[in-house]
Amino acid sequence: MTTQNKEYQSIINNIRHFFDAKENDFIPLHAPNFKGNEKKYLNECIDSTFVSSVGPFVDRIEKDICNYTGSKFAIACSNGTSALHIALKLSNVEHGDLVITQPFSFIATVNAISYCGGIPVFVDIDEHTLSLSPEKLKTFLENECEISNNSCIHIKTQKKIKACVPMHTFGFCADMDEINRICNDYRIAVVEDAAESLGSYYKGKHSGIFGKFGTISFNGNKTITAGGGGVILCQDENLAKMAKHLTTQAKVPHAWEFFHDQVGYNYRMPNLNAALLCAQLEQIDQFLTEKRTLSKQYENLFSQYANLKFLTEPENQQSNYWLCSVLFPNKEERDTFLKMANDQKTMCRPGWELLFTLPMFENHCVMTDCSTAIDIQSRLVNIPSSPYYPRL
Ligand SMILES: Cc1ncc(COP(=O)(O)O)c(C=O)c1O
C-alpha cells in the first residue's frame, strides 16, 4: 500500500469507527431515522381513512413548516421537484424563457425549468458556499444582458431572463443578500431551491424565505423525510393561494361541483406522507445537533491531512450539514478514495455530473465561465452524514 492509500485506509477506519460499524456493516450516505411518533401518526392517519391529499396532517405540517422556517405561507407538495415546477410557473417562466441556475446541482433543479419550457443559463458556483456565485452572476448580467421594457434580455439570444434559481448545496446557503440585490436590479425573480437546506440559516434567517419562492424536499435521503414530499415557501398571500390552487388540479373549491379554471397539477402532499413528516419535524433539533457533532468529528479528522479539505459552513451561516463534503487534490485521488471506501461498505459518492454535460442540456443552454464548478466537481466526495448513529 502506498503512503497515500494508508492515509485513506486510516480515514475509512475512522469513519467506520464514528458510526460504530462492525466489519460487515454497510454505512449509507444518509439514512432516515424513525424513532419518534411516526408509527403513532401513521396509524391515526390510516384509522381516519383520510390518507390522500386532504387531511389534518397536511394542514398541520403547513403550519409547522411556517413556524419552523419563519415563512408566512407554506404549501405542501408531492415532492421537491413539483414544488419547484409550480414556483417557476408562478414566476412566469414560459416556453423559450431563460432561467439562471448553477451547473452543480441535482437534476431536479433543471428538470423543473424544462417542465416550464425554460432554457437554463449556467452560472458558476462560489468555492466556499458551493452555491450560485453572486460575482459570476453580476459579471454575466453586466456583460451579456440589458434591461428593456422592464425585462432582462440576454443580448445574444434576445430571450427574456425570467428567474434565477440559486441552490443551497448540501446545506450551505448561497449569498442571498447579494443575489437578491443583483436580481432585483435586473428585474429577475429569485426562486431558492432549498431542497437540501431545511435547518440551514443565512444571517440568522432560515433558507428558502429570501426569494419570491423557496422550495424544500422531504425525499427519503433528506434531513427529515415524508417518504416523498416537498413544500413551497412564499411570503405573498396571493401567490400562496395561486400555488395551492395550481397544485390542487386548479379546482375551484365547491362542496360537490367539479369546476377547474385552468390546467392544474395533482401535486398535493398526501395526508399519509404529512403524518410521517409531522413526526419527523418534531425531532429536527436532535437530528441537527447530531449532524453538527458528526461534522466536528470530521473536521478534526481531516485537519490532520494537509492535502484534504473538509468543507465547513461559510461565514454568517449555520449549516444543517446535510451531506458532509471533502475536497481531494485531484480526480485520480478522489477516485482512489471512492473505490476504497465503497469496497469497504462505506458509502461515499462524487458530486453530481455538471448539468451542462448532460445530453438534453449540452446544446440547449446558455454557458458562462464555470471553472470553479468544473474544479470542485472533479475533486469533491460526499461522506456518510446520517444523524442517527451511534448517538441516537
Ligand atoms: C437540489 C435539489 N433540488 C430538487 C430536489 C428534488 O426533490 P424531490 O426528490 O423531493 O423531488 C432535490 C432532491 O431530491 C435536490 O437535491
The ligand as a Gaussian input file, in Angstrom:
#p B3LYP/6-31G(d) Opt

LIG

0 1
 C      -31.059000      20.328000      -5.250000
 C      -32.321000      19.532000      -5.320000
 N      -33.373000      20.049000      -5.964000
 C      -34.534000      19.390000      -6.047000
 C      -34.683000      18.138000      -5.480000
 C      -35.962000      17.432000      -5.732000
 O      -36.614000      16.982000      -4.655000
 P      -37.550000      15.673000      -4.735000
 O      -36.651000      14.486000      -4.830000
 O      -38.328000      15.739000      -3.475000
 O      -38.417000      15.828000      -5.940000
 C      -33.612000      17.569000      -4.769000
 C      -33.645000      16.276000      -4.081000
 O      -34.100000      15.272000      -4.287000
 C      -32.393000      18.276000      -4.703000
 O      -31.326000      17.766000      -4.068000

